[in-house]
Amino acid sequence: MSTIHLKLALRQLQKNKGFTALNISGLAIGLTTFLLITLYLTDELSYDRWHPNADRIVRLNTDVKSNGAVSELANASPIIAATLRQHYPEVQATTRIARYPDAHFYKDRLAIAEPNVAWADDNVFQFFGLPLIEGDPHTALKDKHSIVLTESAAKRYFNSTHVTGRIIINEEDNKPLRITGVMRDLPQQSSWQFDFLVSIHAARQLDDNPSYFAIYPMSTFVLLRPGTDRRAFDTKLAGLMNNYAEKYAQMEKETNGEFKITLSETPLTDIHLHSHRTDELAVNGSIQYVWIFSAIAVFVLLIAGINFMNLSTARSANRAREVGVRKVLGSLRRQLVSQFLTEALLLTTAATILAVALTWLSLPWFNDLTGKELRLSNAPWLLPSLLLIVIAMSLFSGAYPAFFLSAFKPVQVSKGKLALGGKGSGLRSGLVVLQFSISIFLIVGTLVVFRQLNYIQHRDQGYSRDQMLVITDVDGIPHAEDLKKAFSRLTDVTGVTMTDYLPTGTRRWHNYGQADGKGMYLQTELWIVDADYIPTMDMRIVSGRNFSQTMATDSTAIIINESAARKFGIAGDPLGKTVHYPGYLGGTKDFHVVGVVKDFNYSSVRTNIGPLVLVCRPQDNEAGFAIRIAPGHIPDVLEKVRTEWKAFEPTRAFNYSFMDQDFDAVYRTEHRMGGLIVVLTVLVIFIACLGLFGLAAYAAEQRTKEIGIRKILGAGVPSIIGLLSRDFARLIAIALSIATPLSWWMMHRWLENFVYRTGITAWTFVAAAAIVFSIAALTTIFQSIKAAVANPVDSLRTE
C-alpha cells in the first residue's frame, strides 16, 4: 500500500462521509454478530475436551424395552463397571458418579441444601484428570467418611482453600465427613458440575448391589485402551446382559424380545450436544442449534460482504468521471485497482476494530442471553482469525468494485455512455434474493419457535402450576406432618401436599410391576404421595376415587394414570386390580388400584407420557412440600410460611421455588435459543436492508435521466416510486418462493423433536412475507421519493 494510495483513499472516504459511515457500520454489525456466534459455537464444541484422555472415555447407556416402550437411560447397573474391568480387555479403567440428592451440610449451625453433590469412585480424579489443590488424588475418596470440595465450596464454608483435615457435618446422619482434598473448580465446558464429591463407599445401595437389573441414576464412565476398535467394543457391549446377567437370556426369550435390556456407549465429547437421555448429569445442548447458528454466522458474514460490494457499486456512477480523468492523465489499471482495494482495506480494518469493541461491550448482555461466561481473553483464535477476515473481506468486498470501476473506458465516460447493467445487474439481483431468502427463513423459524414455546406454556398439562410454592428441603426434619398442618391452617393457603415427586421436579423412581398376575413386567414411574396430592395439584380422577386418610386399606392402594392402565392391559376395568412389585423398597409388595388419574405431563413435551403409579405411603416419603396459594396473596403467605418453617426447623435454611418457574427451567434452552434467534434475525434483516438501501441508491442514480424524462412527460411521484420499487418487490417475491419450502422443511424437522407440538400454518408465511415487504418498502421508499421529487432540469443538464 503506497503512501499516495493511502492519502487518496482517506480523502475519498472523508469526502463521502455518509457512504463511509454506512459501509463501516454495516460491516461492523455483521462482524460483531459473526464474532459473538463464533464465541458461542466454540464454547459449545469444546465441552469435555479438556480431559487428558477425552478421546478414549465413553459413558455407558441402558435402553430398556418393555411392552413396546423403550426407556433411554444415561446410566447402568452398579455392577457393570466391575464386569467390564474383569471380562473386557479393551477396558483400561472405569469410574462411577451418582447424584447425592437432598444433601445438607452444616454451616454456622444452619443446614444448607447443596444441589451439586455426588457420590464418586475413589479413582475419579486420576480417571478424569481432575487437579487437586490439596490432598492425594489416589487416596482422597478411599474412606467412606471422606469428602472433597471445590475451591468455591471451600471458600463458601471456610473462607479458605486450605481445609484438608477439617470436618464438615452431613445433616442426613449427623456424622462428620473429613475433608481429604480440594479440587479446582470444574470448567464451565463440562457435562457435569459438582461442588462436593463423597466416597461412593458411603452409598451402600450403589456400591454393593450385585444385580444387573438394578439400574440406578448412576453414570458409569469407561476408559478404553489406545487403539481399541470401537465398533467391535460396541458389539460386545450390546451382548453383555446375555453373557453375564443370570436369567436374563431366559426372560428375553420368554417375552419374545418384548423385554430387552441393551447397553451402549456415548463418547464423552459427544454427551453435551448429542445425548438427551433420562438421568443426564446436566442439561445438555443440541447439535441442531450448533448447525443453525453456524449457518447464520456464515450467512451474516456473507451478507455483510455483499452489502459492501453493493454500496460500493452504487457509488460507481459518481466516480466514473474520476476514473476517466485519471486514465486520460496516464493512470494504469493496476494503480486504480490498488487504489480501490486500499479503500476497501481501510473500511474493513476500521469495521473490524469497531466490531471488536462492540463485541466486548455486548458480551455481558450476550452471556446473560445464552447463560454462558464467554470472554474474548479465552479466544486464542481471535487475532489470527480477525487478520484473515480483514484480508479476505477486503478482497471479497473490494475486488468486484475495484476491477469493475477500473475497467471504464475514458472515451465512453466522457461521452456519458457508461453502461452498468448486464452481468453486474444480474449478480446484484441474485445477491438481494440470497439476502432476503435468508431473512425470510429466519423470520419463519422465529415465528415457529415462539409459537411452539407459547403452545408449551399454555397447553393443558393435566395439572395447575400457578400460585404453587415448592419447598424441597424437608427430608429428615422431625414432625413434618405437624408442619404440614400448620401450613394448611394459614389464611389464603388453599392446599398443601407433602411429597418429593412433582411434575416439574427431578426426583424419579423407576420400578417394574405386573398387573393382575398376568402379562409381562412393565417399567413405571412410582411416586410416593399423600391423600392431598391430587386435589392440591388440581389433577382430575377419571375413574375410581382419591386416597383416603380414614381408610386403613389405602396403605396398599395405588392410583395409576391412563397410560399405565393401557400399558398394563387393564384400561377397560382397572379398579380393584392388583399390581405386583417384586422390588419395592427392598422387598415384594402387592398394591390394589383404587383410581385412575388423567394423564399429565411430568417430563418434557419432547417425550410421550409414560406409565405412572401413585402410592399413598407417607411413612416412606422423603418429603417436600407443595403449597397452593390463593391469587394475589403470594408475598403475605410466603412470609407466613417462612415464619412457620423457622419455628419448626430453626437449624435448616428455608429454600423455596415456584412451580411455574421450575416448569420454565425445563425449557430454558428453547427460551434462550428463541431469544437469540430473534436477535440474530433482526440483525440479519437490518444488514440485508443496508444492502437494499445501497441498491436503491444505485438504481436511482442509473435511472436519473429516465426519471427526468418521465416527469417532463407527466409522470407523478407515485408512479416514479412504483417504477423504482417494482424491481425490488419482484426480487423479494422470488426470495419468498425459495425460502418458503426450505423453511417449512427445516422447522418441520425441528418440531419433530417434540411429541406434543403445534403446527406450521400458512399464516406463518404470510406474516413473514408481510414483515419483509414492509421493511423493504420502508428501506427503498426514501431513495424513491428522493429521486421522484428531484428537479428534472438538473438530471437532463448536458455534461
Secondary structure, 3 states (H helix, E strand, C coil): CCHHHHHHHHHHHHHCHHHHHHHHHHHHHHHHHHHHHHHHHHHHHCCCCCCCCHHHEEEEEEEEEECCEEEEECCCCCCHHHHHHHHCCCEEEEEEEEECCCEEEEECCEEEEECCEEEECCCHHHHHCCCEEECCCCCCCCCCCEEEEEHHHHHHHHCCCCCCCCEEEECCCCEEEEEEEEECCCCCCCCCCCCEEEEHHHCHHHHCCCCCCCCCCEEEEEEECCCCCHHHHHHHHHCHHHHHCCCHHHHHHHCCCCCEEEEEEEEHHHHHHHCCCECCCCCCCCHHHHHHHHHHHHHHHHHHHHHHHHHHHHCHHHHHHHHHHHHHCCCCHHHHHHHHHHHHHHHHHHHHHHHHHHHHHHHHHHHHHHCCCCCHHHCCCHHHHHHHHHHHHHHHHHHHHHHHHHCCCHHHHHCCCCCCCCHHHHHHHHHHHHHHHHHHHHHHHHHHHHHHHHHHHHCCCCCCCCCEEEECCCCCCCCHHHHHHHHHCCCCEEEEEECCCCCCCCCCCEEEEEECCCCCCEEEEEEEECCCHHHHHCCCEEEECCCCCCCHHHHHEEEEEHHHHHHHCCCCCCCCCEEEEEEECCEEEEEEEEEEECCCCCCCCCCCCCCEEEEECHHHCCCCEEEEECCCCHHHHHHHHHHHHHHHCCCECCCCEEHHHHHHHHCHHHHHHHHHHHHHHHHHHHHHHHHHHHHHHHHHHHCHHHHHHHHHCCCCHHHHHHHHHHHHHHHHHHHHHHHHHHHHHHHHHHHCCCCCCCCCCHHHHHHHHHHHHHHHHHHHHHHHHHHHCCCHHHHHCCC
